[in-house]
Amino acid sequence: MASLPFVQCSRALDTKIGLFGSSLELPHKPIAQRPWFPSRMTTGCSSRRTLSTSSNTTKPTPLQEPTPLAKSPLATRHRLSGLRSSETYVAYGITKKLFEACSAQADYKIPQSSKKGNEIPKTTNGEDLGVGQGWWYEDNPVANETKRQDLGLLPTFSSWSQVTFLHMYLITVRLRALPTPESFQTFARHLFDHFSNHAEDRMEVIHRITSRAIRVKYLKDLFLQWRGVLAAYDEGLVKGDAVLAAAVWRNLYKASYTDVQGHGSEIDWRKIAQVVLYMRKVLGELAPLGEAAMAHAVGGDKGIFKSNQKEDKLVELETRGIEEPFVSETVGEKSHEK
């Protein structure tokens, strides 16, 4: 009877020693205590823990769009000023290319101005006479040995400035379609600034006008002429081709009834009609173009300007109004009817 308690005690002691021995031999945690490794000892506890935590967790709130900040007048003003400053650089580059195309249409040279002491030839009006080629000047032979109907202007500073003004006006009409009046003013200002700088350089280099005061006086006169060109051509576009032809006659041909070559013959009115048709066609081709595309499309031998500088048979056609009979109307009857 006394041996039974001893056997039970020895078995219990062996079990405790085995448990301690196994725990001492394993340097790491038992597998049952690792939360990522499932076992029979931890499955029940982990499932109960999961159920308890899942019941207490709340659903995440959906993200909401941030409320916009109130627009500050100062920030808006700075943003607009930044856009305008960048637009100024863009306008300067585009208008420079546009002006170069306008200036090249009636370009001329004075060979005598390159050497000191050489006398520059003059016109009957006392203007410096140069040498120029192209549609706006004398008749020139073409490849098929025939003559084309050129406009017969004299290669002078006055002719160059008026032809350049005409093309600048065509560009200005297109620029009026810009989104804002401020954008148009920026482009228009840079366009005329390019003309002023180039005109003053031409006065000094080609025409030997060394006095700064005289050049400034001429530039002021050119600015007034530019304002008059805008008003005259605008009136012609609105009121019809007859009024536009009168504006062309006053500006390009100086309102003279005789040819500018000094031969004494009557002016060829078909040339003026040709200029009117040229302006209408160029305006129609510039209308769908953007500012940057227009800068690359107007210049060059195949550009919009050069491609339309040719004689058109439409000028030779008579208007239908010539064949219509004149009807006499009494002023008193018209006023009585009103």
Secondary structure as UniProt FT lines:
FT   HELIX           3..25
FT   HELIX           31..33
FT   TURN            35..36
FT   TURN            40..42
FT   HELIX           43..56
FT   HELIX           73..103
FT   HELIX           104..106
FT   HELIX           111..114
FT   TURN            116..117
FT   TURN            124..125
FT   TURN            135..136
FT   TURN            143..144
FT   HELIX           157..175
FT   TURN            176..177
FT   HELIX           181..205
FT   HELIX           212..239
FT   HELIX           241..252
FT   TURN            254..255
FT   TURN            260..261
FT   HELIX           269..286
FT   TURN            287..288
FT   HELIX           291..297
FT   TURN            301..302
FT   HELIX           304..307
FT   HELIX           313..316
FT   HELIX           320..323
FT   HELIX           331..337
//
